[in-house]
């Protein structure tokens, strides 16, 4: 039960992150803090971690169904 709540929260956070990336991408110039955040969230290593977590979560949901 707790996992469902956490997954919903994580989905909302990822949606907010995607919207923020989109907004920052539409700006002509970023300040240093915005630029650093954007580099962090689009880094290949972070994407791989997210993908691994997504695949693990998906697999565990399928096995519990």
Short mmCIF file of the C-alpha atoms (twelve columns), coordinates in Angstrom:
data_MODEL
# 
_entry.id   MODEL 
# 
loop_
_atom_site.group_PDB 
_atom_site.id 
_atom_site.type_symbol 
_atom_site.label_atom_id 
_atom_site.label_alt_id 
_atom_site.label_comp_id 
_atom_site.label_asym_id 
_atom_site.label_seq_id 
_atom_site.Cartn_x 
_atom_site.Cartn_y 
_atom_site.Cartn_z 
_atom_site.pdbx_PDB_model_num 
ATOM 1  C CA . UNK A 1  0.000  0.000  0.000   1 
ATOM 2  C CA . UNK A 2  2.762  2.463  0.876   1 
ATOM 3  C CA . UNK A 3  4.429  1.838  -2.453  1 
ATOM 4  C CA . UNK A 4  1.422  3.122  -4.372  1 
ATOM 5  C CA . UNK A 5  1.520  6.376  -2.439  1 
ATOM 6  C CA . UNK A 6  5.249  6.753  -3.065  1 
ATOM 7  C CA . UNK A 7  4.830  5.993  -6.778  1 
ATOM 8  C CA . UNK A 8  2.143  8.683  -7.096  1 
ATOM 9  C CA . UNK A 9  4.393  11.200 -5.361  1 
ATOM 10 C CA . UNK A 10 7.312  10.232 -7.567  1 
ATOM 11 C CA . UNK A 11 5.162  10.556 -10.685 1 
ATOM 12 C CA . UNK A 12 4.147  14.071 -9.642  1 
ATOM 13 C CA . UNK A 13 7.759  15.019 -8.971  1 
ATOM 14 C CA . UNK A 14 8.839  13.694 -12.366 1 
ATOM 15 C CA . UNK A 15 6.012  15.587 -14.056 1 
ATOM 16 C CA . UNK A 16 7.078  18.798 -12.327 1 
ATOM 17 C CA . UNK A 17 10.673 18.134 -13.306 1 
ATOM 18 C CA . UNK A 18 9.682  17.644 -16.957 1 
ATOM 19 C CA . UNK A 19 7.632  20.839 -16.964 1 
ATOM 20 C CA . UNK A 20 10.535 22.735 -15.390 1 
ATOM 21 C CA . UNK A 21 12.941 21.389 -18.033 1 
ATOM 22 C CA . UNK A 22 10.530 22.531 -20.733 1 
ATOM 23 C CA . UNK A 23 10.192 26.012 -19.235 1 
ATOM 24 C CA . UNK A 24 13.944 26.408 -18.780 1 
ATOM 25 C CA . UNK A 25 14.467 25.209 -22.341 1 
ATOM 26 C CA . UNK A 26 12.263 28.018 -23.605 1 
ATOM 27 C CA . UNK A 27 14.366 30.734 -21.960 1 
ATOM 28 C CA . UNK A 28 16.929 32.641 -24.001 1 
ATOM 29 C CA . UNK A 29 19.444 32.704 -21.170 1 
ATOM 30 C CA . UNK A 30 19.698 30.781 -17.909 1 
ATOM 31 C CA . UNK A 31 21.222 31.995 -14.690 1 
ATOM 32 C CA . UNK A 32 23.995 29.808 -13.200 1 
ATOM 33 C CA . UNK A 33 21.641 28.028 -10.776 1 
ATOM 34 C CA . UNK A 34 19.141 27.190 -13.511 1 
ATOM 35 C CA . UNK A 35 21.905 26.000 -15.802 1 
ATOM 36 C CA . UNK A 36 23.420 23.779 -13.107 1 
ATOM 37 C CA . UNK A 37 20.030 22.225 -12.303 1 
ATOM 38 C CA . UNK A 38 19.308 21.583 -15.958 1 
ATOM 39 C CA . UNK A 39 22.719 19.940 -16.470 1 
ATOM 40 C CA . UNK A 40 22.104 17.750 -13.432 1 
ATOM 41 C CA . UNK A 41 18.710 16.491 -14.548 1 
ATOM 42 C CA . UNK A 42 19.747 15.799 -18.140 1 
ATOM 43 C CA . UNK A 43 23.047 14.096 -17.297 1 
ATOM 44 C CA . UNK A 44 23.340 10.615 -18.855 1 
ATOM 45 C CA . UNK A 45 24.161 8.970  -15.507 1 
ATOM 46 C CA . UNK A 46 21.034 10.314 -13.890 1 
ATOM 47 C CA . UNK A 47 18.905 9.152  -16.794 1 
ATOM 48 C CA . UNK A 48 20.325 5.652  -16.433 1 
ATOM 49 C CA . UNK A 49 19.475 5.613  -12.716 1 
ATOM 50 C CA . UNK A 50 15.921 6.761  -13.446 1 
ATOM 51 C CA . UNK A 51 15.535 4.149  -16.170 1 
ATOM 52 C CA . UNK A 52 16.793 1.389  -13.859 1 
ATOM 53 C CA . UNK A 53 14.376 2.486  -11.123 1 
ATOM 54 C CA . UNK A 54 11.496 2.675  -13.585 1 
ATOM 55 C CA . UNK A 55 12.207 -0.811 -14.915 1 
ATOM 56 C CA . UNK A 56 12.494 -2.193 -11.369 1 
ATOM 57 C CA . UNK A 57 9.238  -0.549 -10.289 1 
ATOM 58 C CA . UNK A 58 7.449  -1.774 -13.392 1 
ATOM 59 C CA . UNK A 59 8.715  -5.321 -12.904 1 
ATOM 60 C CA . UNK A 60 7.716  -5.383 -9.226  1 
ATOM 61 C CA . UNK A 61 4.220  -4.114 -10.047 1 
ATOM 62 C CA . UNK A 62 3.798  -6.814 -12.663 1 
ATOM 63 C CA . UNK A 63 4.955  -9.555 -10.313 1 
ATOM 64 C CA . UNK A 64 2.642  -8.382 -7.506  1 
ATOM 65 C CA . UNK A 65 -0.422 -8.289 -9.786  1 
# 
